[in-house]
């Protein structure tokens, strides 16, 4: 029977947000204490440790314990001795989910309705950083005696605040973490990452086996070891956020080779096989239908031989990347076991959203290159197929594999259909007397993690925070589900919004609208699904229950008003441009300075520019980097080798411009200059001078915007991503650089 809009609002207003211990939320609605939700407190000698492990862009069906053929024995083992959740939800993008799981509050309500790159300073729901009165889990646990440490992806700071020069208000160490080793933003290069430790730029020691995932686990183990050495009587909170499996897909060569040929049969067969295993294991309920293939993903048999070869290789790299990530988690678990910490640690492993769209049918060798310049010719891609996964690639897999990653669901990351928002969640706590090997089916969301963890460890939200009452918790603890796995969910409703896509779940029903960028929001078509009976959203009931749909849409609007969702805006290019730090006319760089992020770099693409390096040469042997920006797929570099000055400009890996000076640098003070004169929107003339004497000239027939690069500005050395392979890094300049000045003619 349909109910009215008024009844819907009355039924949900008091229960869609359940702050801790009687706190009042902004709506003034009645509150429920977490002690009333059915969790049976454990008798503990001390509070347990907490470890939250976040995977990036891993689909609902991508883990072995969720039906995949992928080799994830460590996570599968945690699931076998703990609990899997098959009705756990997140937002459809990474940063909003992280804001939810760290605060227990809805993403828009804390200012992270979107990623920082699309932040809006004019809208409190979309600023891209967590508002200061929303306590993070670290800020709750730290005064409770926990050592707090974070490693990996943060992505909760504005773009203007990612240079390592402060004020650091939104960095992990200002949001409750004692230590942080990781990176801002997304799409990190796993071979050459731009890292920070606490508030300073960090430069990992690299050998031929270096990989970021291993580095993050090394540092996690180090932080925990330091804690055990100094304060073993206290518990710790570890937040480990991998860059895997977000593009670029980077994996060791041996791991990639081990999967060669595994996916030649294609995504349709993989989806069918995963679905069969899901039904057999019970991770999807009996009666579930496999969602139809997404309209933008063709049948595998419709691909030609070259397309199949490229697409299969992309999934081989993905499988290798995930296998490697699981192996790193295993090293952390082995350490906790060896130090007798494993049984006393609450471990959560989850993904931040569904599998990502990926890209063209063949996948991509270089995502940034394709995004800004258009897809590479397939002949070029085929010639470079063996580069996929290496540090000479920035690759992604095909959209067909993304839907396979979301089996049995439809659509992808950034969509508010289940393919974008239903995620794997594994919870393990050997010493907490949790059921082993269970599958919990209650509806939950990332905002429910904080109250759940607090329930499990016996903590509550402090009544004061920075001299005032903190923003109330809006999630509902699901700790009860461990002791009452068959009881109905205690959550009543949850709204969703991502880039204009909208959804609302309430009492087992879901309304969802997929928005096309640039179209009018009022023209979007809402669909209706009985989610409690339709796991994969295959039966749209909008025509049969128009009043129920109208009530749900009205509820979504009320929740959107309540949590700072409105007004909606889907112009991501405009948002991106507004969030980029404003350009300057003059930049001054110094040797061995902290790198400057790519979005704060001089805009030599749009304007005429002039680079002047004041140097002093004291010996005849001159080598080293003066300035470097970007990487081997897209960047430029000014360096000296064997006394000759080189300027290298990489448009693509197949289109590289190189200018060498006519003669070697002489001993003495020198003014080395590069002038770039624009001759069209995408081209320019480069003139190299030494003490105002021309020593070389070339035409750049193709140029790219600064934000296409992957790595920032370095001066006097290059410890980051290589731009050219003409030297061995860090290639420190062995003479004196006084300063490098870049003037940009913005008139």
VOGU-3710 file (C-alpha; in Angstrom, 3 decimals, decimal comma):
1> xxxxxxxxxx> 0,000/0,000/0,000  1,334/3,446/-0,927  1,745/6,030/1,808  1,592/9,788/1,551  4,480/12,195/1,413  3,568/13,410/4,909  3,619/9,874/6,272  6,964/9,233/4,605  8,511/12,338/6,136  7,051/11,564/9,551
11> xxxxxxxxxx> 8,332/8,024/9,411  11,867/8,932/8,452  12,630/12,309/10,023  13,376/10,842/13,418  15,452/7,914/12,260  17,382/8,786/9,108  20,150/10,216/11,322  20,986/8,684/14,695  23,643/10,731/16,563  25,413/9,236/19,541
21> xxxxxxxxxx> 24,291/9,467/23,134  21,375/11,815/22,812  22,993/14,603/20,804  20,592/16,759/18,774  21,073/17,220/15,073  20,362/20,382/13,083  16,769/19,424/12,383  15,936/19,061/16,066  14,634/15,534/15,465  14,490/13,014/18,283
31> xxxxxxxxxx> 17,664/10,973/18,725  18,439/7,369/19,577  21,377/6,324/21,762  23,778/3,780/20,324  23,401/1,715/23,488  19,829/0,905/22,384  20,726/-0,777/19,107  21,336/-4,341/20,259  25,133/-4,721/20,414  26,257/-6,887/23,317
41> xxxxxxxxxx> 29,368/-5,209/24,812  32,420/-7,477/25,012  34,396/-7,954/28,198  37,833/-6,646/27,287  41,133/-6,320/29,137  41,789/-3,187/27,106  40,268/-1,366/24,187  41,018/-3,085/20,869  43,085/-1,608/18,074  41,250/-0,418/14,981
51> xxxxxxxxxx> 42,499/-0,749/11,395  40,439/0,612/8,490  41,776/-0,487/5,087  40,291/1,288/2,076  40,626/0,025/-1,485  40,038/2,410/-4,380  37,570/1,669/-7,207  37,176/-2,014/-6,329  33,812/-3,280/-7,499  31,327/-5,353/-5,522
61> xxxxxxxxxx> 32,426/-8,530/-7,331  36,174/-7,893/-7,543  37,296/-9,833/-4,456  37,545/-13,606/-4,341  35,166/-13,773/-1,378  32,605/-11,818/-3,436  32,681/-14,170/-6,403  35,749/-13,076/-8,368  38,396/-15,329/-9,837  40,957/-12,785/-8,588
71> xxxxxxxxxx> 43,633/-14,070/-6,243  42,897/-12,289/-2,928  43,687/-14,934/-0,282  44,384/-12,484/2,548  41,102/-10,585/2,275  39,275/-13,871/1,703  40,807/-15,237/4,905  39,628/-12,186/6,853  36,144/-12,806/5,444  36,213/-16,484/6,385
81> xxxxxxxxxx> 37,084/-15,679/9,999  34,909/-12,575/10,127  31,858/-11,174/8,382  31,087/-10,071/4,837  28,387/-7,523/4,094  26,447/-7,699/0,844  24,219/-4,646/1,369  26,858/-2,091/2,333  26,776/1,200/0,481  29,064/4,142/-0,118
91> xxxxxxxxxx> 28,868/7,317/-2,136  29,618/6,979/-5,833  32,967/8,821/-5,607  36,077/8,401/-3,509  36,456/11,611/-1,468  32,805/11,811/-0,348  32,958/8,196/0,827  36,129/8,907/2,791  34,479/11,885/4,425  31,523/9,677/5,381
101> xxxxxxxxxx> 33,546/6,823/6,826  35,881/9,123/8,770  33,141/11,301/10,280  29,938/9,250/10,490  28,143/12,040/8,700  26,760/12,557/5,219  29,288/13,850/2,714  27,461/17,039/1,771  26,758/17,809/5,420  30,497/17,972/6,103
111> xxxxxxxxxx> 31,375/19,797/2,858  32,585/16,926/0,660  29,745/16,365/-1,770  32,361/16,084/-4,483  36,105/15,635/-4,925  38,454/18,520/-4,180  39,225/18,972/-7,872  35,581/19,990/-8,340  35,327/21,919/-5,088  33,082/24,970/-4,756
121> xxxxxxxxxx> 34,003/27,606/-2,205  30,594/29,208/-2,819  28,697/26,105/-1,635  29,128/24,615/1,880  28,165/21,142/0,657  30,857/20,901/-2,044  34,015/22,555/-0,742  36,087/19,391/-0,903  37,323/19,389/2,696  35,737/18,277/5,988
131> xxxxxxxxxx> 34,208/21,101/7,995  35,977/21,766/11,265  33,069/20,945/13,614  32,700/17,432/12,165  34,983/15,266/14,279  36,894/12,555/12,487  37,268/9,091/13,949  40,889/9,967/14,707  39,775/13,068/16,609  37,373/10,928/18,624
141> xxxxxxxxxx> 39,850/8,139/19,370  42,930/10,224/20,118  41,664/11,651/23,449  40,488/8,121/24,300  44,126/7,026/24,431  44,614/5,793/20,881  47,738/6,399/18,846  46,427/7,524/15,462  48,219/6,975/12,166  47,258/7,284/8,519
151> xxxxxxxxxx> 48,969/6,072/5,389  48,001/6,543/1,765  45,337/8,546/0,021  43,790/11,551/1,769  41,953/13,541/-0,941  40,213/15,741/1,624  42,167/18,983/1,195  41,523/21,796/-1,252  43,827/22,061/-4,265  45,193/25,358/-2,968
161> xxxxxxxxxx> 46,304/23,604/0,231  48,390/20,763/-1,193  51,808/22,347/-1,624  53,386/21,607/1,705  53,444/25,288/2,716  50,386/25,372/4,934  48,178/26,247/6,632  47,549/22,442/6,811  44,139/22,883/8,461  42,634/20,057/6,428
171> xxxxxxxxxx> 45,611/17,706/6,385  45,478/14,434/8,363  47,785/15,682/11,124  45,364/18,556/11,761  42,368/16,231/11,750  43,363/13,926/14,583  46,161/11,793/13,167  49,521/11,750/14,958  51,271/10,646/11,775  50,523/10,591/8,071
181> xxxxxxxxxx> 52,527/9,273/5,146  50,638/9,531/1,892  49,386/11,627/-0,969  46,726/14,155/-1,830  44,370/13,826/-4,750  43,807/10,718/-6,808  45,272/8,802/-9,745  48,656/8,488/-8,048  51,591/7,096/-10,005  52,501/3,931/-8,081
191> xxxxxxxxxx> 56,016/3,882/-9,485  56,799/7,565/-8,968  54,372/8,971/-6,377  54,430/12,502/-5,017  54,367/11,818/-1,289  54,109/13,736/1,976  54,944/12,858/5,550  52,968/14,842/8,100  53,262/18,310/6,494  56,472/17,953/4,495
201> xxxxxxxxxx> 57,178/16,603/1,047  58,583/13,082/1,211  60,798/11,322/-1,309  60,646/7,517/-1,106  63,869/5,601/-1,470  63,381/3,692/-4,693  64,993/0,571/-6,004  64,014/-1,475/-9,021  61,285/-3,205/-6,978  59,696/-0,055/-5,568
211> xxxxxxxxxx> 55,888/0,105/-5,586  53,695/2,505/-3,654  51,408/-0,169/-2,187  54,394/-1,928/-0,641  55,747/1,406/0,570  52,448/2,229/2,308  52,402/-1,095/4,127  56,066/-0,714/5,081  55,257/2,646/6,626  52,097/1,306/8,293
221> xxxxxxxxxx> 54,097/-1,480/9,893  56,719/1,059/10,936  54,164/3,322/12,580  52,598/0,410/14,477  56,041/-0,850/15,502  56,943/2,589/16,842  53,695/2,628/18,801  54,337/-0,830/20,275  57,848/0,161/21,269  56,764/3,392/22,966
231> xxxxxxxxxx> 53,258/2,812/24,360  52,338/-0,885/24,076  49,726/-0,506/26,802  47,629/1,753/24,562  45,610/0,814/21,456  46,224/2,223/17,980  44,044/3,377/15,093  45,477/2,777/11,617  43,808/4,242/8,524  45,418/2,621/5,467
241> xxxxxxxxxx> 44,061/4,006/2,187  45,579/2,411/-0,887  45,794/4,111/-4,259  44,999/0,697/-5,738  42,868/-0,017/-7,743  42,345/3,479/-9,129  43,944/4,137/-12,485  46,757/4,172/-13,411  46,930/0,406/-13,132  50,493/-0,328/-12,059
251> xxxxxxxxxx> 51,726/-3,781/-11,123  55,011/-5,698/-11,002  55,899/-7,416/-14,256  55,952/-10,917/-12,740  52,430/-10,479/-11,405  51,200/-9,318/-14,800  52,847/-12,251/-16,573  51,170/-14,677/-14,166  47,776/-13,604/-15,544  48,686/-13,771/-19,226
261> xxxxxxxxxx> 45,835/-15,258/-21,229  43,486/-15,490/-18,248  40,933/-13,087/-19,736  40,998/-13,998/-23,398  37,443/-15,351/-23,098  36,112/-11,884/-22,298  33,961/-9,993/-19,840  30,635/-11,613/-20,666  31,917/-15,017/-19,602  33,639/-13,536/-16,549
271> xxxxxxxxxx> 30,381/-11,867/-15,474  28,478/-15,115/-15,874  31,085/-17,092/-13,921  31,185/-14,545/-11,104  27,410/-14,460/-10,888  27,272/-18,242/-10,643  29,792/-18,221/-7,779  27,949/-15,382/-6,045  24,695/-17,325/-6,044  26,430/-20,483/-4,854
281> xxxxxxxxxx> 28,150/-18,709/-1,965  25,115/-16,675/-0,945  26,862/-13,330/-1,346  23,914/-12,412/-3,580  20,485/-13,711/-2,576  18,646/-16,471/-4,349  16,388/-15,110/-7,062  18,734/-12,282/-8,047  18,940/-11,594/-11,779  22,106/-10,663/-13,606
291> xxxxxxxxxx> 21,633/-7,067/-14,744  21,713/-6,543/-18,505  24,971/-5,443/-20,058  25,348/-1,661/-19,781  24,361/0,047/-23,051  27,881/1,439/-23,539  29,595/-1,950/-23,119  29,364/-4,171/-26,215  29,362/-7,917/-26,235  32,860/-9,417/-26,166
301> xxxxxxxxxx> 32,143/-11,211/-29,416  31,487/-7,866/-31,121  35,128/-6,814/-30,628  37,687/-7,490/-33,318  40,885/-9,401/-32,568  42,988/-6,304/-31,841  40,368/-4,866/-29,489  40,095/-8,150/-27,609  43,863/-8,410/-27,247  44,168/-4,915/-25,791
311> xxxxxxxxxx> 41,114/-5,231/-23,570  42,268/-8,584/-22,185  45,686/-7,159/-21,323  44,072/-4,324/-19,358  42,217/-6,817/-17,178  45,384/-8,878/-16,748  47,089/-5,781/-15,349  44,094/-5,068/-13,107  44,154/-8,625/-11,745  47,895/-8,375/-11,104
321> xxxxxxxxxx> 47,462/-5,020/-9,363  44,771/-6,424/-7,058  46,767/-9,568/-6,337  49,775/-7,435/-5,427  47,640/-5,238/-3,159  46,239/-8,249/-1,323  49,785/-9,507/-0,804  50,705/-6,210/0,858  47,712/-6,429/3,185  48,905/-9,948/4,029
331> xxxxxxxxxx> 52,258/-8,534/5,144  50,477/-6,185/7,544  48,323/-9,004/8,920  51,386/-11,227/9,354  53,084/-8,464/11,327  50,051/-8,019/13,592  49,962/-11,769/14,200  53,681/-11,960/14,926  53,355/-9,180/17,500  50,213/-10,700/19,088
341> xxxxxxxxxx> 48,080/-7,763/17,968  45,848/-9,439/15,401  43,266/-10,922/17,779  42,861/-7,549/19,489  42,394/-5,547/16,285  39,074/-4,616/14,694  39,841/-4,714/10,945  37,568/-3,292/8,272  38,365/-3,751/4,566  36,160/-1,897/2,104
351> xxxxxxxxxx> 36,070/-0,129/-1,238  35,230/3,548/-1,627  32,888/3,105/-4,629  32,043/0,742/-7,445  34,369/-0,210/-10,254  35,305/2,759/-12,421  34,018/3,339/-15,936  37,494/2,736/-17,356  37,297/4,100/-20,850  37,171/2,962/-24,471
361> xxxxxxxxxx> 36,477/-0,617/-25,457  40,206/-1,331/-25,712  41,078/0,425/-22,459  43,761/3,115/-22,309  47,535/3,136/-22,190  47,649/6,714/-20,941  44,463/8,073/-19,362  45,598/11,694/-19,146  46,856/11,755/-22,720  43,607/10,322/-24,029
371> xxxxxxxxxx> 41,463/12,586/-21,863  43,059/15,772/-23,155  44,138/14,791/-26,648  41,769/12,015/-27,630  42,408/8,258/-27,801  45,723/7,103/-29,191  45,555/5,343/-32,568  44,984/1,650/-32,036  48,160/0,855/-33,993  50,140/2,907/-31,496
381> xxxxxxxxxx> 48,380/1,236/-28,583  49,123/-2,229/-29,967  52,781/-1,367/-30,431  52,934/-0,306/-26,773  50,849/-3,110/-25,288  53,739/-4,480/-23,242  54,126/-1,108/-21,541  50,768/-1,527/-19,778  51,302/-1,609/-16,029  54,888/-0,324/-16,214
391> xxxxxxxxxx> 56,138/3,141/-15,292  55,924/4,005/-18,982  52,138/3,751/-18,785  49,229/5,459/-17,100  46,661/2,889/-18,057  43,100/1,831/-17,336  40,977/-1,115/-18,331  37,803/-1,177/-20,423  34,286/-0,335/-19,282  33,291/-3,942/-20,004
401> xxxxxxxxxx> 35,587/-5,124/-17,224  34,208/-2,431/-14,935  30,729/-3,886/-15,178  32,196/-7,332/-14,586  33,751/-5,857/-11,452  30,285/-4,780/-10,350  28,545/-8,119/-11,062  25,558/-8,601/-10,867  24,872/-4,859/-10,868  24,627/-2,200/-13,569
411> xxxxxxxxxx> 26,501/1,034/-14,229  29,701/2,222/-12,602  31,480/4,495/-10,181  29,912/8,006/-10,246  26,450/6,477/-10,865  23,935/6,186/-8,035  22,714/2,843/-9,321  24,004/-0,088/-7,289  27,044/-0,519/-9,530  28,336/2,799/-8,236
421> xxxxxxxxxx> 27,320/2,625/-4,577  27,213/-1,015/-3,400  30,657/-1,990/-2,145  32,371/-4,937/-0,482  32,922/-4,701/3,278  34,761/-7,286/5,368  34,963/-6,965/9,165  37,313/-9,107/11,250  37,944/-9,120/14,996  39,133/-12,535/16,204
431> xxxxxxxxxx> 39,127/-11,468/19,862  35,688/-9,894/19,592  33,694/-13,112/19,356  32,246/-12,266/15,954  30,520/-14,994/13,927  32,919/-16,605/11,474  32,220/-16,687/7,763  28,935/-14,854/8,069  27,164/-12,805/5,405  25,162/-9,887/6,776
441> xxxxxxxxxx> 22,426/-8,535/4,544  21,156/-5,491/6,453  21,262/-2,198/4,582  24,238/-0,071/5,734  26,203/2,944/4,534  29,665/4,415/5,020  28,270/6,959/7,509  27,459/4,002/9,750  31,099/2,968/10,235  32,041/5,517/12,907
451> xxxxxxxxxx> 29,138/4,704/15,258  29,714/0,999/14,617  33,394/1,180/15,543  32,585/3,245/18,631  29,987/0,677/19,647  32,421/-2,194/19,209  35,226/-0,625/21,232  33,005/0,902/23,905  33,615/4,561/23,140  31,201/7,446/22,662
461> xxxxxxxxxx> 31,297/10,831/20,979  32,773/13,567/23,197  30,201/16,160/24,174  32,595/19,014/23,469  34,990/19,579/20,615  37,164/22,646/20,331  35,037/24,390/22,906  31,703/23,651/21,230  29,332/20,796/20,516  30,460/18,779/17,498
471> xxxxxxxxxx> 28,244/18,248/14,487  26,134/15,220/15,445  26,784/11,772/14,064  24,279/10,996/11,308  24,997/7,303/10,841  23,386/4,289/12,481  25,571/1,711/14,183  25,377/-1,737/12,617  27,278/-3,445/15,426  24,003/-5,185/16,324
481> xxxxxxxxxx> 24,216/-7,143/13,073  27,073/-9,289/14,391  24,983/-10,602/17,274  21,685/-10,459/15,387  22,612/-11,321/11,777  19,028/-12,089/10,788  17,340/-9,062/12,301  16,007/-6,389/9,920  18,161/-3,349/9,330  17,739/-0,556/11,837
491> xxxxxxxxxx> 18,538/2,034/9,211  15,493/3,769/7,776  16,711/5,870/4,858  19,785/7,054/2,952  20,061/9,637/0,209  22,675/9,792/-2,582  23,874/12,504/-4,976  26,905/12,510/-7,253  27,392/14,917/-10,159  23,648/15,313/-10,487
501> xxxxxxxxxx> 22,828/11,602/-10,264  20,405/11,106/-7,386  18,959/8,243/-5,364  17,082/7,636/-2,149  16,651/4,360/-0,266  13,985/3,974/2,395  12,436/0,914/4,015  13,548/-1,412/1,223  12,575/0,805/-1,722  14,853/2,886/-3,889
511> xxxxxxxxxx> 14,283/5,724/-6,336  17,128/6,661/-8,678  17,728/9,143/-11,493  20,708/9,149/-13,857  21,602/12,674/-14,972  23,187/13,533/-18,297  25,647/16,426/-17,927  24,310/19,628/-19,394  20,679/18,558/-19,368  18,011/20,095/-17,147
521> xxxxxxxxxx> 17,686/18,379/-13,783  13,901/18,630/-13,915  13,946/16,540/-17,113  15,684/13,591/-15,440  13,622/10,401/-15,283  13,279/8,746/-11,880  13,076/4,967/-11,653  11,729/2,887/-8,789  13,038/-0,437/-7,485  11,939/-2,668/-4,637
531> xxxxxxxxxx> 15,505/-3,008/-3,401  14,645/-5,548/-0,722  13,584/-7,992/-3,453  15,503/-6,687/-6,485  19,201/-6,878/-5,620  20,416/-5,859/-9,080  17,747/-3,295/-10,050  16,307/-5,158/-13,008  12,591/-4,416/-12,504  11,635/-0,741/-12,729
541> xxxxxxxxxx> 8,308/-0,324/-10,904  7,845/3,404/-11,496  4,796/2,833/-13,671  3,170/0,501/-11,149  3,738/2,634/-8,055  3,699/6,286/-9,102  2,689/7,563/-5,663  5,438/5,637/-3,896  7,918/7,044/-6,384  6,601/10,572/-5,843
551> xxxxxxxxxx> 6,909/10,139/-2,070  10,485/8,926/-2,402  11,435/11,803/-4,683  9,895/14,204/-2,157  11,910/12,518/0,590  15,078/12,900/-1,477  14,338/16,606/-1,826  13,820/16,961/1,920  17,078/15,147/2,656  18,877/17,232/0,037
561> xxxxxxxxxx> 17,691/20,401/1,728  18,695/19,038/5,095  22,225/18,021/4,159  23,401/20,928/1,947  23,026/19,117/-1,379  21,217/21,891/-3,244  21,556/23,631/-5,632  22,829/20,981/-8,020  25,588/21,676/-10,555  27,127/19,206/-13,005
571> xxxxxxxxxx> 29,594/21,449/-14,840  32,750/19,725/-13,642  35,020/21,642/-16,021  33,831/24,936/-14,553  34,185/23,588/-11,033  37,671/22,288/-11,805  38,824/25,593/-13,239  37,413/27,455/-10,253  39,271/25,221/-7,800  42,695/25,472/-9,466
581> xxxxxxxxxx> 44,976/28,005/-7,723  44,983/31,288/-9,704  47,974/31,808/-12,032  50,756/34,263/-11,265  52,812/36,427/-13,579  56,114/35,540/-11,907  57,360/32,342/-10,302  60,697/31,957/-8,516  62,183/28,522/-7,930  65,218/27,532/-5,880
591> xxxxxxxxxx> 67,479/24,461/-5,959  66,339/21,511/-3,849  63,093/23,288/-3,052  59,988/21,348/-2,072  58,271/20,421/-5,290  55,399/22,611/-6,409  52,232/20,776/-7,393  51,340/20,649/-11,068  48,254/22,863/-10,763  50,322/25,667/-9,216
601> xxxxxxxxxx> 52,900/25,516/-11,998  53,464/28,318/-14,548  51,019/28,223/-17,429  53,415/28,065/-20,371  50,680/26,570/-22,537  48,308/29,527/-22,675  50,715/32,462/-22,584  54,090/33,615/-23,845  56,642/32,841/-21,162  60,303/33,229/-20,326
611> xxxxxxxxxx> 62,418/31,073/-18,016  65,691/32,517/-16,708  68,123/30,448/-14,641  70,930/32,319/-12,870  73,747/29,829/-12,441  77,438/29,811/-11,624  79,721/27,267/-13,277  82,949/26,557/-11,401  84,238/23,437/-13,191  84,295/22,181/-16,751
621> xxxxxxxxxx> 82,176/19,143/-15,884  78,548/20,278/-15,724  75,570/17,958/-15,244  72,157/17,961/-13,635  68,559/19,079/-13,730  67,665/22,747/-13,613  63,867/22,470/-13,844  61,574/19,487/-14,435  57,789/19,252/-14,676  55,473/16,361/-15,489
631> xxxxxxxxxx> 56,598/12,874/-16,432  57,516/10,708/-19,406  53,992/10,826/-20,811  53,596/14,589/-20,667  56,131/17,094/-19,351  59,179/19,236/-19,932  62,670/19,417/-18,541  65,655/21,743/-18,688  68,905/20,015/-17,791  72,620/19,970/-18,537
641> xxxxxxxxxx> 74,517/16,876/-19,591  78,218/16,836/-20,332  78,104/20,631/-20,425  75,376/20,892/-23,093  72,005/22,396/-22,199  68,947/20,346/-23,135  65,298/21,265/-23,238  62,964/18,298/-23,652  59,238/18,721/-24,189  57,081/15,576/-24,115
651> xxxxxxxxxx> 53,758/15,973/-25,858  53,159/12,215/-25,886  55,516/9,280/-25,571  55,629/9,189/-29,363  55,941/12,936/-29,872  58,974/14,270/-28,030  60,741/17,538/-28,845  64,402/17,995/-27,910  66,584/21,074/-28,197  70,308/21,017/-27,413
661> xxxxxxxxxx> 72,548/24,064/-27,083  75,123/24,667/-29,808  78,000/24,532/-27,358  78,891/23,716/-23,773  78,456/26,068/-20,863  81,589/28,048/-19,958  83,017/28,536/-16,478  81,616/31,615/-14,724  78,248/33,207/-14,012  75,675/32,469/-16,677
671> xxxxxxxxxx> 72,148/33,557/-17,452  70,474/30,611/-19,121  67,107/31,498/-20,664  64,261/29,802/-22,513  61,653/31,888/-24,245  58,418/30,325/-25,491  56,530/32,479/-27,947  53,040/31,261/-28,764  52,249/31,114/-32,470  48,848/29,444/-32,091
681> xxxxxxxxxx> 46,657/28,081/-29,331  48,559/24,779/-29,310  52,028/25,616/-30,612  54,999/27,865/-29,999  58,612/28,717/-30,784  61,302/27,940/-28,179  64,462/30,023/-28,157  67,380/29,097/-25,900  69,956/31,740/-24,939  73,014/31,948/-22,727
691> xxxxxxxxxx> 73,850/35,498/-21,626  71,437/36,774/-24,305  73,211/34,885/-27,107  71,048/32,455/-29,084  72,269/28,877/-28,695  69,257/26,989/-30,111  65,721/27,253/-31,440  62,884/24,852/-32,240  59,161/24,838/-32,909  56,722/23,071/-30,600
701> xxxxxxxxxx> 54,034/22,127/-33,071  51,918/20,594/-30,308  51,573/21,687/-26,669  49,381/20,680/-23,703  47,801/22,474/-20,733  49,710/22,402/-17,437  47,009/20,379/-15,705  47,566/17,500/-18,097  50,862/16,693/-16,409  51,050/14,179/-13,578
711> xxxxxxxxxx> 53,914/15,538/-11,469  54,791/19,000/-10,228  57,747/21,352/-10,560  61,186/20,273/-9,315  64,293/22,471/-9,297  67,949/21,455/-9,130  67,231/17,727/-9,271  64,561/15,229/-10,257  63,719/12,660/-7,612  60,202/12,293/-8,985
721> xxxxxxxxxx> 58,851/10,864/-12,189  61,327/10,807/-15,080  60,563/13,111/-17,996  63,440/11,971/-20,145  65,433/8,748/-19,828  68,675/10,516/-20,737  70,073/10,288/-17,200  69,774/8,384/-13,940  67,778/10,244/-11,258  68,008/12,251/-9,099
731> xxxxxxxxxx> 70,623/13,912/-11,379  71,361/16,761/-8,965  72,781/19,878/-10,632  76,473/19,812/-9,699  77,045/23,553/-10,020  75,285/26,459/-8,337  71,749/27,569/-9,147  70,962/30,919/-7,566  67,351/30,964/-8,703  65,083/30,182/-11,613
741> xxxxxxx> 62,522/32,824/-12,569  59,567/32,128/-14,837  57,677/35,145/-16,173  54,289/34,566/-17,774  52,854/37,241/-20,048  49,212/37,171/-18,983  48,239/40,340/-20,857
//
